[in-house]
């Protein structure tokens, strides 16, 4: 039987190791409780009052978002630049293959669930669609915008804006949409996909340059380390920030009873799909590849998952995700800082599942019969739309227009799912972050031997000890001592000959 002192030490050690994780989970639960307490005190809250409640949470979100851009660029460049082209290429291919497979699994699971449960049959049809502003767009335009944003003409502009194509409504419904006039504009918002492509190519270029590119790689490595230190400071404010973010969101909702009465089956269908994919499918894949306990890995990611739920942004959660992977799950930093920025941009398992379920749910509500070809089109388009969805709150609602247009449903029908989207967005973001993390863990294990061989290849050329780092002295290469050893005997013989001549 353990003594009282041992129990106290065990509890104290647990909280010392997992204090931030416990506080993050507490922040989520406290935010929900705080929101409903405020609703009980006062039924109707004005927009200004909600802004006051959310203020601290908005400050926390701003602090996280300011770290995203330098962290993504610095992490990718330093991680890829420190690898040889063969290793970085293999890691990139494995990451892309994993993300595509898991996204298709999520879409397929969502389609199966919505067909079996049929949440859209027998529900009330919401015809109050007037005043809903939806961007006019076609599927080809959306896909081409995705490719255009991968190659930004101005890297500085990509930090602020992203390209967007619109079609102008001619005022006549008889004219097909593909014949409408087109317009283009740059919309405010970071073009993360373009920056990821640029940073990846720059990292490959620096890796190919060898010794000449090491200085720039070390600069980005130092910047990445500095961003992680800043993240460590900011993350301690997350419990407080998450409380006010969630409480403010709860206050914005008018009537929860009516909300879930109309959309309860749809909400539960999406939630069931996200739970099955996040806690059955992904852990099973992790166990198959690693032969280790997946739920221990997931428990170590609790802090990142709680932050993802609170912020509803996979990009804002990225610094914390990297920290949890490296510090708690022991993932090689070259893998985590290479794979995670890509995953936060293109791997949206939860978003893909949600968009597939939402499109079929809307078709069921309006009585629109879908054939096999349209189900296949939804699966493909949902995958593409999830890749194009920015890692920001409710971005999936924007790309949802593309999925609806694919099967011939008006974009205005998004109004059916808007009331519960804010809450589902938090759950699907959590699954997105979990998918990124498990992918990084699997790829790190698959690339372990290659990274060890790379370390063995690099170590003889230049080995830096702890003393070298502490004293900030540049260590000598193996060739330098050999040259010095050869030069000393030559100098001695010359002096001895001069003495003999005297």
C-alpha positions as CSV (number, residue, x, y, z in Angstrom):
1,X,0.0,0.0,0.0
2,X,1.5,3.4,-0.9
3,X,2.0,5.7,1.9
4,X,0.3,9.1,2.1
5,X,3.6,10.9,1.3
6,X,4.0,8.8,-1.8
7,X,0.5,9.6,-3.0
8,X,1.1,13.3,-2.4
9,X,4.4,13.1,-4.4
10,X,2.7,11.3,-7.3
11,X,-0.1,13.9,-7.4
12,X,2.4,16.7,-7.1
13,X,4.5,15.2,-9.9
14,X,1.5,14.8,-12.1
15,X,0.5,18.4,-11.8
16,X,4.0,19.6,-12.2
17,X,4.3,17.7,-15.5
18,X,0.7,18.3,-16.8
19,X,-0.3,21.5,-15.2
20,X,-0.8,23.4,-18.5
21,X,-2.8,20.5,-19.9
22,X,-5.1,20.5,-16.9
23,X,-5.5,24.2,-17.0
24,X,-6.4,24.1,-20.8
25,X,-9.1,21.5,-20.2
26,X,-10.3,23.5,-17.2
27,X,-10.5,26.6,-19.4
28,X,-12.8,24.9,-21.9
29,X,-15.1,23.5,-19.2
30,X,-15.1,26.8,-17.3
31,X,-15.8,28.8,-20.5
32,X,-18.9,26.6,-21.1
33,X,-20.1,27.0,-17.5
34,X,-19.4,30.7,-17.5
35,X,-21.3,31.3,-20.7
36,X,-24.4,29.5,-19.5
37,X,-24.2,31.3,-16.1
38,X,-24.2,34.7,-17.9
39,X,-27.2,33.6,-20.0
40,X,-29.0,32.6,-16.8
41,X,-28.3,36.0,-15.3
42,X,-29.5,37.9,-18.4
43,X,-31.3,36.4,-21.4
44,X,-30.6,38.9,-24.1
45,X,-27.1,40.3,-24.5
46,X,-26.3,43.1,-26.9
47,X,-23.5,42.9,-29.4
48,X,-21.4,45.4,-27.5
49,X,-21.8,43.4,-24.2
50,X,-20.7,40.3,-26.0
51,X,-17.6,42.1,-27.3
52,X,-16.8,43.1,-23.8
53,X,-17.0,39.5,-22.6
54,X,-14.9,38.2,-25.6
55,X,-12.2,41.0,-25.2
56,X,-9.7,39.0,-23.2
57,X,-10.2,36.0,-25.5
58,X,-9.6,38.1,-28.6
59,X,-6.4,39.3,-27.1
60,X,-5.2,35.7,-26.6
61,X,-6.2,34.9,-30.2
62,X,-4.2,37.9,-31.5
63,X,-1.1,36.8,-29.6
64,X,-1.3,33.3,-31.1
65,X,-2.0,34.6,-34.7
66,X,1.0,36.9,-34.7
67,X,3.2,33.9,-34.2
68,X,1.8,31.9,-37.1
69,X,3.5,33.6,-40.1
70,X,7.1,33.6,-38.8
71,X,6.7,30.2,-37.3
72,X,5.5,28.5,-40.5
73,X,8.2,30.0,-42.7
74,X,11.0,29.6,-40.2
75,X,10.0,26.0,-39.3
76,X,9.7,24.8,-42.9
77,X,12.9,26.5,-44.2
78,X,15.0,25.3,-41.3
79,X,13.5,21.8,-41.2
80,X,13.8,21.2,-45.0
81,X,17.1,23.0,-45.3
82,X,18.7,20.8,-42.7
83,X,17.8,17.6,-44.6
84,X,19.2,16.3,-47.8
85,X,16.9,16.3,-50.9
86,X,16.3,12.6,-50.7
87,X,15.2,12.6,-47.1
88,X,13.0,15.7,-47.4
89,X,11.4,14.3,-50.5
90,X,10.5,11.1,-48.8
91,X,9.1,12.8,-45.8
92,X,7.1,15.1,-48.0
93,X,5.7,12.2,-50.0
94,X,4.8,10.3,-46.9
95,X,3.1,13.3,-45.4
96,X,1.1,14.0,-48.5
97,X,0.1,10.4,-48.9
98,X,-1.0,10.1,-45.3
99,X,-3.1,13.3,-45.4
100,X,-4.8,12.3,-48.6
101,X,-5.7,8.8,-47.4
102,X,-7.0,10.0,-44.0
103,X,-9.1,12.8,-45.7
104,X,-10.7,10.3,-48.1
105,X,-11.4,8.0,-45.1
106,X,-13.1,10.9,-43.3
107,X,-15.2,11.8,-46.4
108,X,-16.2,8.2,-47.0
109,X,-17.2,7.8,-43.3
110,X,-19.2,11.0,-43.3
111,X,-21.1,9.9,-46.5
112,X,-21.9,6.5,-45.0
113,X,-23.2,7.9,-41.8
114,X,-25.4,10.6,-43.4
115,X,-26.9,8.0,-45.8
116,X,-27.7,5.6,-43.0
117,X,-29.0,8.1,-40.4
118,X,-30.7,10.5,-43.0
119,X,-30.8,13.5,-40.6
120,X,-32.4,15.7,-43.3
121,X,-35.6,13.8,-43.8
122,X,-38.7,14.9,-42.0
123,X,-37.2,18.2,-40.7
124,X,-38.6,21.6,-41.1
125,X,-37.5,23.6,-44.2
126,X,-36.0,26.9,-43.4
127,X,-37.2,29.3,-46.1
128,X,-35.9,32.4,-44.4
129,X,-32.9,32.8,-46.8
130,X,-33.4,36.5,-47.7
131,X,-30.5,38.8,-46.8
132,X,-27.9,36.0,-46.8
133,X,-24.9,37.2,-48.7
134,X,-23.0,34.3,-50.4
135,X,-20.1,34.8,-52.8
136,X,-21.0,33.7,-56.3
137,X,-18.4,31.2,-57.4
138,X,-18.1,28.1,-59.6
139,X,-16.2,24.9,-58.9
140,X,-13.6,25.4,-61.7
141,X,-12.9,28.9,-60.4
142,X,-12.4,27.7,-56.8
143,X,-9.9,25.0,-58.0
144,X,-8.0,27.4,-60.2
145,X,-7.9,30.0,-57.3
146,X,-6.4,27.2,-55.2
147,X,-3.6,26.7,-57.7
148,X,-3.1,30.5,-58.2
149,X,-2.7,31.0,-54.5
150,X,0.0,28.3,-54.5
151,X,2.1,30.6,-56.7
152,X,1.7,34.1,-55.4
153,X,3.2,36.9,-57.6
154,X,4.3,38.9,-54.5
155,X,5.5,37.2,-51.4
156,X,4.8,40.3,-49.2
157,X,1.3,40.5,-50.6
158,X,0.8,36.8,-49.8
159,X,1.3,37.7,-46.1
160,X,-1.7,40.0,-46.3
161,X,-4.0,38.9,-49.1
162,X,-5.2,36.0,-51.2
163,X,-6.5,35.8,-54.7
164,X,-10.2,35.3,-55.3
165,X,-12.4,34.9,-58.4
166,X,-16.1,36.0,-58.4
167,X,-18.8,35.7,-61.0
168,X,-21.3,38.6,-61.3
169,X,-25.0,37.8,-61.2
170,X,-26.6,39.2,-64.4
171,X,-30.1,39.6,-62.8
172,X,-31.5,36.7,-64.9
173,X,-31.8,33.2,-63.5
174,X,-32.1,31.6,-66.9
175,X,-28.5,32.4,-67.8
176,X,-26.1,29.6,-66.8
177,X,-23.6,30.5,-64.1
178,X,-20.6,29.6,-66.3
179,X,-21.7,32.4,-68.7
180,X,-21.8,35.1,-66.0
181,X,-19.2,37.8,-66.2
182,X,-16.1,37.2,-64.1
183,X,-14.2,39.5,-61.7
184,X,-11.2,39.0,-59.6
185,X,-10.0,40.6,-56.4
186,X,-7.5,40.2,-53.5
187,X,-9.3,39.4,-50.3
188,X,-7.8,40.3,-46.9
189,X,-6.3,37.2,-45.2
190,X,-2.9,35.5,-45.2
191,X,-2.3,33.2,-48.2
192,X,-0.9,30.4,-46.1
193,X,-0.8,27.9,-48.9
194,X,1.4,30.2,-51.1
195,X,3.7,30.8,-48.2
196,X,4.0,27.1,-47.5
197,X,4.9,26.4,-51.1
198,X,7.5,29.3,-51.1
199,X,9.1,28.2,-47.8
200,X,9.3,24.6,-49.0
201,X,11.0,25.5,-52.3
202,X,13.4,27.9,-50.4
203,X,14.3,25.1,-47.9
204,X,15.0,22.7,-50.8
205,X,17.2,25.3,-52.5
206,X,19.2,26.0,-49.3
207,X,19.6,22.2,-48.7
208,X,21.0,21.8,-52.2
209,X,23.4,24.7,-51.7
210,X,25.2,22.8,-48.9
211,X,27.8,24.8,-47.0
212,X,26.9,28.1,-48.8
213,X,23.3,27.9,-47.6
214,X,24.1,27.0,-43.9
215,X,24.1,30.5,-42.7
216,X,20.6,31.2,-43.9
217,X,19.4,27.9,-42.6
218,X,20.9,28.7,-39.1
219,X,19.1,32.1,-39.2
220,X,15.7,30.4,-39.9
221,X,16.5,27.8,-37.2
222,X,17.2,30.5,-34.7
223,X,14.0,32.3,-35.7
224,X,12.0,29.1,-35.3
225,X,13.5,28.5,-31.8
226,X,12.7,32.1,-30.8
227,X,9.1,31.7,-32.0
228,X,8.7,28.5,-29.9
229,X,10.0,30.4,-26.8
230,X,7.4,33.1,-27.4
231,X,4.8,30.4,-27.8
232,X,5.8,29.0,-24.4
233,X,5.1,32.4,-22.9
234,X,1.8,33.0,-24.7
235,X,0.5,29.5,-24.0
236,X,0.3,30.1,-20.3
237,X,-2.5,32.6,-21.0
238,X,-4.5,30.1,-22.9
239,X,-6.8,28.9,-20.0
240,X,-8.0,32.5,-19.4
241,X,-8.3,33.3,-23.1
242,X,-10.3,30.2,-23.9
243,X,-12.8,30.9,-21.1
244,X,-13.8,34.2,-22.5
245,X,-13.8,33.0,-26.2
246,X,-16.2,30.2,-25.5
247,X,-18.4,32.3,-23.1
248,X,-18.7,35.0,-25.7
249,X,-19.7,32.5,-28.4
250,X,-22.4,31.0,-26.1
251,X,-23.8,34.5,-25.4
252,X,-24.2,35.2,-29.2
253,X,-26.7,32.3,-29.6
254,X,-30.3,33.2,-29.1
255,X,-32.3,30.0,-28.5
256,X,-30.4,26.7,-27.9
257,X,-33.6,24.7,-27.5
258,X,-35.0,25.7,-30.9
259,X,-31.6,25.4,-32.4
260,X,-31.1,21.7,-31.5
261,X,-34.7,20.8,-32.1
262,X,-34.3,21.7,-35.8
263,X,-30.7,20.5,-36.3
264,X,-30.2,17.9,-33.6
265,X,-29.9,14.9,-35.9
266,X,-27.5,16.7,-38.2
267,X,-25.4,17.9,-35.3
268,X,-25.2,14.4,-33.9
269,X,-24.4,12.9,-37.3
270,X,-21.4,15.2,-37.8
271,X,-20.3,14.7,-34.1
272,X,-20.5,10.9,-34.5
273,X,-18.5,11.0,-37.6
274,X,-15.8,13.2,-36.0
275,X,-15.7,11.0,-32.9
276,X,-15.3,7.8,-35.0
277,X,-12.7,9.2,-37.2
278,X,-10.7,11.0,-34.5
279,X,-10.8,8.3,-31.8
280,X,-11.2,5.0,-33.7
281,X,-9.9,5.4,-37.3
282,X,-6.9,7.6,-36.6
283,X,-5.7,5.7,-33.5
284,X,-6.1,2.4,-35.4
285,X,-3.9,3.8,-38.2
286,X,-1.4,5.0,-35.6
287,X,-1.3,1.5,-33.9
288,X,-0.9,-0.3,-37.2
289,X,2.2,1.7,-38.2
290,X,3.9,2.2,-34.8
291,X,2.7,-0.8,-32.7
292,X,2.5,1.6,-29.7
293,X,-0.4,2.8,-27.6
294,X,-2.2,5.6,-29.6
295,X,-4.2,7.0,-26.6
296,X,-1.0,7.7,-24.7
297,X,0.1,9.8,-27.7
298,X,-3.3,11.5,-27.8
299,X,-3.3,12.3,-24.1
300,X,0.0,14.0,-24.5
301,X,-1.7,16.2,-27.2
302,X,-4.5,17.3,-24.8
303,X,-3.2,20.8,-24.4
304,X,-3.1,21.4,-28.2
305,X,-6.6,19.8,-28.6
306,X,-8.1,22.0,-25.9
307,X,-6.6,25.0,-27.5
308,X,-7.9,24.0,-30.9
309,X,-11.4,23.6,-29.4
310,X,-11.2,27.0,-27.7
311,X,-9.8,29.0,-30.7
312,X,-11.5,27.0,-33.6
313,X,-8.3,27.6,-35.6
314,X,-5.8,25.0,-36.5
315,X,-3.3,27.7,-37.6
316,X,-3.5,29.5,-34.3
317,X,-3.0,26.2,-32.5
318,X,0.1,25.3,-34.6
319,X,2.8,26.6,-32.2
320,X,1.2,24.7,-29.3
321,X,0.9,21.5,-31.5
322,X,4.6,21.7,-32.3
323,X,5.5,22.1,-28.7
324,X,3.4,19.1,-27.5
325,X,4.8,16.9,-30.2
326,X,8.4,17.7,-29.5
327,X,8.3,18.0,-25.7
328,X,5.8,15.3,-24.8
329,X,5.8,12.8,-27.6
330,X,9.5,13.1,-28.5
331,X,8.9,13.7,-32.3
332,X,12.0,14.8,-34.1
333,X,11.9,18.6,-34.6
334,X,12.9,18.2,-38.3
335,X,9.8,16.2,-38.9
336,X,7.3,18.2,-36.7
337,X,8.4,21.6,-38.1
338,X,8.3,20.2,-41.7
339,X,5.1,18.2,-41.6
340,X,2.9,20.2,-39.3
341,X,2.8,23.5,-41.2
342,X,1.9,21.5,-44.3
343,X,-0.7,19.6,-42.4
344,X,-2.3,22.8,-40.9
345,X,-2.7,24.0,-44.5
346,X,-3.9,21.0,-46.5
347,X,-4.9,18.3,-43.9
348,X,-8.5,19.0,-42.8
349,X,-10.1,15.6,-42.0
350,X,-12.8,17.1,-39.8
351,X,-13.6,19.8,-42.4
352,X,-13.8,17.3,-45.3
353,X,-16.2,15.0,-43.3
354,X,-18.3,18.0,-42.2
355,X,-18.7,19.3,-45.8
356,X,-19.7,15.9,-47.2
357,X,-22.3,15.4,-44.4
358,X,-23.6,19.0,-44.8
359,X,-24.0,18.8,-48.6
360,X,-26.0,15.5,-48.4
361,X,-28.0,16.8,-45.4
362,X,-29.1,19.9,-47.3
363,X,-30.0,17.7,-50.3
364,X,-32.2,15.6,-48.0
365,X,-33.9,18.6,-46.5
366,X,-34.9,20.1,-49.8
367,X,-35.9,16.7,-51.2
368,X,-33.1,16.6,-53.8
369,X,-32.3,13.0,-54.9
370,X,-28.6,12.3,-55.4
371,X,-27.2,9.6,-57.7
372,X,-24.0,7.6,-57.4
373,X,-22.1,10.0,-59.6
374,X,-23.1,13.0,-57.4
375,X,-22.0,11.1,-54.3
376,X,-18.6,10.6,-55.9
377,X,-18.4,14.2,-56.9
378,X,-19.2,15.3,-53.4
379,X,-16.4,13.1,-52.0
380,X,-13.8,14.5,-54.5
381,X,-15.0,18.1,-54.1
382,X,-15.1,17.9,-50.3
383,X,-11.5,16.7,-50.3
384,X,-10.4,19.5,-52.6
385,X,-12.4,22.1,-50.6
386,X,-10.9,21.0,-47.3
387,X,-7.4,21.5,-48.8
388,X,-8.4,25.0,-49.9
389,X,-9.9,25.9,-46.5
390,X,-7.8,28.3,-44.5
391,X,-7.0,27.3,-41.0
392,X,-9.2,30.0,-39.5
393,X,-12.6,29.9,-37.7
394,X,-15.5,28.8,-40.0
395,X,-13.4,28.8,-43.1
396,X,-15.2,25.5,-44.1
397,X,-18.4,27.4,-44.4
398,X,-16.9,29.4,-47.3
399,X,-15.6,26.4,-49.2
400,X,-19.0,24.7,-48.6
401,X,-20.3,26.8,-51.5
402,X,-18.1,24.9,-53.9
403,X,-19.4,21.5,-52.7
404,X,-23.1,22.6,-53.1
405,X,-22.4,24.0,-56.6
406,X,-20.9,20.7,-57.7
407,X,-24.3,18.8,-57.2
408,X,-26.4,21.7,-58.4
409,X,-27.7,23.0,-55.1
410,X,-28.0,26.8,-54.6
411,X,-25.3,28.4,-52.3
412,X,-28.1,30.1,-50.3
413,X,-29.0,26.7,-48.8
414,X,-26.0,27.2,-46.5
415,X,-28.5,29.0,-44.2
416,X,-29.8,25.6,-43.1
417,X,-26.5,24.7,-41.3
418,X,-25.3,28.2,-40.2
419,X,-26.9,28.1,-36.7
420,X,-24.8,25.2,-35.5
421,X,-21.7,25.7,-37.6
422,X,-19.9,27.8,-34.9
423,X,-20.0,24.8,-32.5
424,X,-19.3,22.1,-35.0
425,X,-16.4,24.2,-36.2
426,X,-14.6,23.7,-32.8
427,X,-15.1,19.9,-32.9
428,X,-13.8,19.5,-36.5
429,X,-10.8,21.8,-35.8
430,X,-9.9,19.5,-32.9
431,X,-10.0,16.5,-35.2
432,X,-8.0,18.4,-37.8
433,X,-5.2,19.1,-35.2
434,X,-5.4,15.5,-34.0
435,X,-5.0,14.2,-37.6
436,X,-2.0,16.5,-38.1
437,X,-0.4,15.3,-34.9
438,X,-0.9,11.6,-35.5
439,X,0.4,12.0,-39.1
440,X,3.6,13.7,-37.7
441,X,4.1,10.9,-35.2
442,X,3.7,8.1,-37.8
443,X,6.0,9.9,-40.3
444,X,8.6,10.5,-37.6
445,X,8.8,6.8,-36.9
446,X,8.9,5.9,-40.6
447,X,11.7,8.3,-41.1
448,X,13.7,7.5,-38.0
449,X,16.4,5.4,-39.7
450,X,16.9,7.9,-42.5
451,X,17.3,10.7,-39.9
452,X,19.8,8.6,-37.9
453,X,21.8,7.9,-41.0
454,X,21.7,11.6,-41.8
455,X,23.0,12.5,-38.4
456,X,25.8,9.9,-38.7
457,X,26.8,11.4,-42.1
458,X,26.8,15.0,-40.7
459,X,28.5,14.3,-37.4
460,X,32.0,13.5,-38.6
461,X,32.1,16.7,-40.7
462,X,31.2,19.0,-37.9
463,X,30.4,18.0,-34.4
464,X,29.2,20.6,-31.9
465,X,29.5,19.8,-28.2
466,X,27.6,21.3,-25.3
467,X,30.7,23.3,-24.4
468,X,30.9,24.7,-27.9
469,X,27.3,25.9,-27.7
470,X,27.8,27.4,-24.2
471,X,31.0,29.3,-25.2
472,X,29.6,30.2,-28.6
473,X,32.9,29.1,-30.2
474,X,32.9,27.7,-33.7
475,X,34.4,24.2,-33.6
476,X,37.1,23.2,-35.9
477,X,36.5,20.8,-38.7
478,X,38.5,17.5,-38.8
479,X,40.5,18.8,-41.8
480,X,41.8,21.8,-39.8
481,X,43.8,19.8,-37.2
482,X,45.3,17.6,-40.0
483,X,46.5,20.7,-41.8
484,X,48.0,22.1,-38.6
485,X,49.7,18.8,-37.8
486,X,51.4,18.9,-41.2
487,X,52.4,22.5,-41.0
488,X,54.2,22.3,-37.6
489,X,56.9,19.8,-38.6
490,X,57.7,21.8,-41.8
491,X,58.3,25.0,-39.8
492,X,60.5,23.1,-37.3
493,X,62.7,21.6,-40.0
494,X,63.1,25.0,-41.6
495,X,64.3,26.6,-38.3
496,X,66.7,23.7,-37.6
497,X,68.3,24.0,-41.0
498,X,68.8,27.8,-40.5
499,X,70.5,27.1,-37.2
500,X,72.9,24.5,-38.7
501,X,73.9,27.0,-41.4
502,X,74.8,29.5,-38.8
